[in-house]
Amino acid sequence: MSAALLLAALAASSAAAEAPGRAPAAVLLAIATIEADPSGPSARDAMGVVTRFAEESDAVIVVLDSAFFPWTARGKELKNGDMLQAAFIAGDMRPQLQTKRAQDHPAEGLRLMLKTYAALRKSGRIEAIPQLAEWEKLDDEGIRALVAKISPTAAPPPGCPVTEEQFLQQLAAMKDWPAIYSVWKSDVPACPDDGFYAEGYSRAVVSALAKRWADFGEGAKLIARDVKFRGFVYRHVDDAADEGDLRLLLENASAKCPAESADLCGKLAARARVALNEIVSDRAQ
């Protein structure tokens, strides 16, 4: 397939990924593109398809433990580091989509990330990362042992663990990012993320981004580590939140963002603008 045709196919895949019934085939095409040529001209577009699906779909579970991404400990952005993380997500997702079973596969994610790192190094598009260079030497057994050490499997909750009254108590305690993350881990997806629950989550998330910006770095680390939590945060910057908080969030993300979180701030600001436009539109009707 030519580069032009492949890019057209990926554009179709991106649109198809929004239709639940067609999403797995569309995203598997994007993953196959990454696997075939991780540093090729179509790889970044394919990675965008994969990452968005992981953030928005309940069909997959991907946990981004910072230990898999040792360069993040340096505290500064790595050029094309986002491609490594996207490759990890793609590798982790592939067996889940093929088996139609949502279960984290970090070993597969690590394998594709290392393949991508090797390709980027060969093309001179990423600096050397000593830890990844060491991991490249591991065989399958070594990779499994590394993954078992970093990311032990956790059993999913059997059902929603809280009543609505208990949920209101949780909301009252969701004053900082560790508390928000803890409640999310406890409640989602066992509890419904709509209606009463969704409105509560939106108000808590946007309030934290509006009124406790000094703690943003702590939240940014959690958002970067866990792709599902990232999708949760993005989803709840919406018109269910307080309008004043949305305006404060937009101001914070636009004018007070740390340089290393520019991409995250840009996405949060974009969602805040959409939410504010919806509030204004609803008010005018």
QUIWOHU-V479451 format. One line per field, one symbol per residue. burial: + if it has 16 or more other C-alpha atoms within 10 Angstrom, else -. A space follows every 50 residues. Layout:
burial = ???
This chain:
burial = -----++-+++-++-++-----++-++++++++++--++--+++++++++ ++++++--++++++++-++-+---------+-+++++++++++++++--- --++++++++++++++++++-----+-----+---+------++-++--- +---------------+--++--++++--++-++-+++-++-+---++++ ++++++++++--+--+--++-++++++++++++++++++++++-++++++ -++---+---+--++--++++++-++--+------
